[in-house]
Amino acid sequence: MAPKTELTNEDKAGILRDSLEVEAKTGLTPEDQMALVQQVLTERRMSYDFMNPKWEEWAVRLKLYNNQRRNKKAIGDTLMYTTFQTLFSALYQDELMSEFVPREEGDTEHARDLNEVMKFDFVEMQKSKLDYQWIWDSMFFGRGICDMMGFDRKRMCPAPEIIDPMTWYRDPSAKSINGDMQGRGAMRFGGRDIMLPKNVMEAESNVYFNVGELQPETGVSNENRAARAEEERLDAQGFQSMFQFSNLTGGQEHIHGLEWRTIFKGKRVIVTLANNYTKIVRYNKLKQQEKWGMIDRPFSPMSHDWDGVSVSDITEDKQRARAVLKNLALQGVEYALYPMFMYNANRIKNRNYLNLKLGKHIPVEGDPSGSIQAVPKPELGQQTDWMLKQLDQDAQDATATPALQQGTVSSGRQTAFEVGLMNQKADTRFSLTAKVFGWSEEAFWRQWYKLYKLFFDSAKAGLDKKTVRITGMTGAEFRTFTRENLITEADPDVYVQSKAVARAEKMQKLGQLTNLKQNVAGNPDVNMNALDRKIAQESGLTLDEIDRMFPKSFDELMAEDENKLLNEKKPKKPKVSIRDNHELHIEIHQRAKETKEKQEHLKQHKAALMLIKRNPEALPQGVQQDIQQQQAQQQQMKQMQVQKNVQPIAPPTTPQ
């Protein structure tokens, strides 16, 4: 049945009947409601015609991957599964590490707080499970899609969701969700079929409205991609359809809806239609109008193309060919096991004489020698074995999954150098995919920050505080963050790096810093405390652990408090004392926002420092003594640092 394209008179009457309730919730006039529904139907029909062949092909590939729909008398091949899992395990294990970096001076503390909240939300959002589904979809379908629009007010964090590509209608001309820097190639519209229990829709009154007289789903049709996708997955598992919609009661009736994103009257909106796509039950103008609140993750993208290349694209034909050859070879082996004979029909008149029976005697005419003999059968040729290996090798070459990477040892002789070179090249190929995944990971955390910026507002949403558990040297601590702790005027940058690459870089950096410390150990002008803190940071210690390991001095704490005054909307200029450690104050004040007050405060510290250096006799006697005592303490500490034979701290290792 072809998808609905035009509204019937009955459909229009139903829209008009609900128009007052819809207008009260959305502000859309009846004419707007008619136009919106018609626009969605037209866009959906275009997407359906484009996506339907893809859905059908993906359903077939799911059967190949799962290997449960084969003939029970035949054997299946697992090339697609083996190759997929080898790639998947490498990409999933190599976790991408993300970090917020301040865009402007004075935002260092905000970035530090964001990183702490990000670590906490990683667990709250179940990001590990989300990454599993996201990577799986991108590898199998070519591109995975993460919906990142909602904010969970109970957990007080964003609520990401992976969209099933088997239900996703996309704009045929789109190259990606949000296009390039200029937005070129972004999707104009897109959506998915959803199935929700009626009582869930009634309970979520802040999302859905006009839910009276909703018609429950009574069967599975081609119109309902959500139900069709579930049925196709059950079929791939070898089960029959388990959907019995008509038997559900008590509010558990499944309501089939179309969740659609489009541009209506110049605004990005999300609308949900029910009752055969004619009843508006949800409508919102998106808070983010510059981009869709979704992130797509391509596996092996091609320039100017949505689909790119997937693992199933590469392995499907080879698995089919290998399965055919294996079953033919199996038949050949079975043929070789069963004896076959030729007999002389002139001597053995009755064919039944040849049936096996204990103690059976077969009458023949004349001499029985030469009456019967075995039929010669050909042995399994080397061509079949070569073809099977060649098909496997083609898949390995295309996906960088050699036998060693799969956990098996090749039968051929290979030198240690060849094995090492092969693994190095395979890792290079994997790192390319990891870098491509880094695009979507960066976009994910940018969107995560955007949602806090939109929803973390005490005046509107009541989310004025967020308590986060931070694990430090002394165990778990709890800190409370407000909007002022997390949101900056200029959005921070996100730095994403592969864990394996980051570990190697940290090892190299740690070695350089350790050598540097040994070389400058006798230099009294080097800030050894800062160098030790940097070594600890590159060793993998958190900032909280570093602060506890290297307690801040009174001047450091005072300078940081002064930075808060300098960073206020109306900056206040702190007072400068001649007894301050001016060198340390100047270093810390460089982190404050660039304002006139900051520059004036720095000038006062520099003037005091020049006075102490050039003419210390002009200072009051008490101040001279304090400064001399301070300098003596600093010199003593530096000498102690020189005498230490500090070993580098080994960076923490991650189990492989």
Buried (B, 14 or more C-beta within 10 A) or exposed (E): EEBBEEBEEEBBEBBEEBBEEBBEBBEBEBEBBBBBBBBBBEBBBBBBEBBBEBBEEBBBBBBBBBBEBBEEEEEBBBBBBBBBBBBBEBBBEBBBBBBBEBBBBBBBBBBBBBBBBBBBBBEBBEBEEBBBBBBBBBBBBBBBBBBBBBBBEEEBBBBBBBBBBBBBBBBEEBBBBBBEEEEEBBBEBBBBBBBBBBBEBBEEEEEBBBBEEBEBBBEBEEBBBBBBBBBBBBBBEEEEEEBEBEEBEEEEBBBBBBBBBBBBEEEBBBBBBBBBBBBBBBBBEBEBEEBBBBBBBBBBBEEEBBBBBBBBBBBBEBBBBBBEBBBEBBEBEEEEEEEEEEBBEEBBEEEEBEEEEEEEEBEBEEEEEEBBEEEEEEEBEEEBEEBBEEBBEBBBEBBBBBBBBBEEEEEEEBEEEEBEEBEEEBBEBBBEBBBBBBBBBBBBBBBBBBBBBBBBBEEEEEBBEBEBEBEEEEEEEEBEBBBEBBBBEEBBEBEBBBBBBBBEEBBEBBEEBBEBBEEBBEEEEBBBBEBBBBBBBBBBBBBBBBBEEBEBEEBBEBBBEBBEBBBEEEBEBBEBEBBBBBEBBBBBBEBBBEBEBBEEBBEBBBEBBEBBEEEEEEBEEEBBEBBEEBEEEBEEEBEEBBEEEBEBBEBEEEEE
